[in-house]
Amino acid sequence: MSSTTIFYGIGTLFADYLFIPFEMVGNIFNYSFIVLGFVGLFYWLNMQKKFNQQAADNKDQLK
């Protein structure tokens, strides 16, 4: 048995068997991270809108 067959065997093990869960999951993690980022962005923008409206209504407030 040569070292070439050992390395090709390791490559086959990883490519054909151990990476199957990554192929099944696909880009779900990436898409969920993007959606979570947009949800946080919209939440932050709504809070900013609320605080800006409170600041506009209260003229005695320091800006």
N, C-alpha and C positions, 0 to 999 in steps of 0.2 A: 504494500500500500504506500503510495507516494504522497507527498504533501499536497500535490495538486488535487487529488481526489478528496483529501480531508477538507481543503478550503472550498472546493465546489460543493461538497456535502453540507458544510456549514451555510454556504450561500443558499442552497436549495432549502435547507431547514427554515431559514429566516424568510426567504421570498415566498415559499409555497405554504408554510404553516403558521409561522409566528406573526406575520403581518396581516393575517385574515381579519382579526378584529378591527384593525385600523381601516381596512377597506370597507367593512360593514358600517362603521360609524361615519366615515366620509367626512364631510365638512359640517357636521351638526354642531360641534364645539365652536367653530368659527362663526357660524350663523347665529348661534345663541349669544355669543359675545357681542356681536354687532347689534343685535336686537336689544340686549341689555344696555348697551351704550346709548342707543337712541331713546330708550325709555328714561334713563337717567338724565339725558339732555333735555327732554321735554318736561320732565319734572322740575329740573333746575330753572328752565325758562319760565314756567308757570309761577314758580316761587318768586323769581325776579320781577315778573309782571305784578304780582300781588304787593311786593315791597315797594315798587315804584309808584303804584297807585296809592298806597298808604302815605308815602312821602309827599306826593302831590296834594293829597287831601289835608295834610297837617303842615301848615305854613310856618309854625313855630319851631319846627325841627331843624337841627343843624345839618347842613349838607356838605 
